[in-house]
Amino acid sequence: MSEYILKNEIKLIALDMDGTLLDPDNKVTEENRQAIRAAEEKGVRVVLSTGRTYATCSDYAKSLELSSYLVTVNGSEIYDERGKLIERNIVQTDFVKWMLDLSNQYGTDYWAVSCDQVYRKDIPGDLFASEWLKFGFNTNDDKAREEIIQLLKENGQLEISNSSPTNIEVNALGINKAKAIEVVCNRLGINMSEVMAVGDSLNDIMMIKEAGLGIAMGNAQDIVKETADWTTSTNEESGVAKAIEKWILKL
């Protein structure tokens, strides 16, 4: 896109993790680490906003020495600075059962996130014994994926996104990273126009669209780049650091 004119001072950075903050080896580069530290030293809050569960992202927050909120499972859960759960949004178990049947019908891989753990192949027989936060499909079969997406849309009661071109992620209707970041902003007295959001996939689009400054990664899906105000380098090239350096540190 053309050069974006920043209208407000950025007070909060919302960072996706996989494909964004993390390199292909699931590590935070030193360049990203230093840029995040510099942003925080400048008084800018850094919030991880991820499709991951708390258990699989909290260690990254600790290693980055972040003392901020965590948005997890695409916004299904929000944790405060002390790691206390402040909001949880459940997917109806009937829908989880229906999606599991769809996965079996189309022969896709799946994962299902309960409030306690992530299931990939060993999902419990009694789905109603758990509460569910997200269901995911993964398949290289484009036709099957499109048919599943159409069925999910026809359901009309589910939030549909992805975290890679081959998967589908499903949350409760209306639950997404943007809504969760808005909750965090309200608690901190920050306006969404003062947020810089960075991501690469469909589950990042809403926060990129609603933030004052939306940044797409160089490796982002095309529709994310089209939505964003500016595109940075890839996750292999420490694109998060480059975005922070340009827009926050003004280097």
C-alpha positions, 0 to 999 in steps of 0.5 A: 500500500501507499505510505501510511500517515500515522494519526495518533501516537501508538500506546499499545502493540498487539502482536500475533505470534506464529508467522509474525513474532516467531521465526520458522523455528518458533523462536523470537529473534534477537532483533525482535526481542530488542525492539520490543524491549525498546518499545516498552522502555518508551512506555508502549504496552506490548500484548501478545494476541494469538491463536495459541492457548495460555499454556503455549504462549505464556512462556514467550511473554515471560521470556520477553519480560512482558508485564501486559495482558495476553489475548489467547485462542483468537480472543476466546480468553483474555488474561491480565498482567498477573495471569488471571483469566478475565474473560472466556468465550465458549463454543457450544458443544453441539457445534464442536460435535458437528464440526468433528463429524464434518472433519471425519466426513471430509477426512481432514486433520483437526484440533479442538481446544478445551478450557484445559487442553488441546486435542488433536486425535485423542478427543474424548468420547464425551464432548459434553464433559468439557467446555470448548474454546475453538475447533480447527480443521487442516487439509491440503484439499482446497475443494474440501476446505471451501465446502467446509467453510461454506457449511460453517458460514451457513451455520451463521453462529460461528466466527471463521478465520485461519492461521495458515492457508491450509487451515480453518479456525472456528470460534464463538460468533463475534469472538476475534482478536480485535474484540479482545484487544478492545477489552484490553484497551478499555481496561488500560484507558487506550483507544483502538486508534492508538494501537498498532496490530501486526499479523499474517493470517485471517485471524489477524484481519479484524485487529489489523482493520480496527487498529489505528495502524495495521501492519501485515507481515511480508509473509502474510496472506494476500488479503491481509496485506490488502487490508493492512496500512503497511507491510513489513518484512517477513517473520524470517527477517524480523519484520516485527522489529522493523515495524517497531523501529519505523513506527514506534522508535522512528529509527 
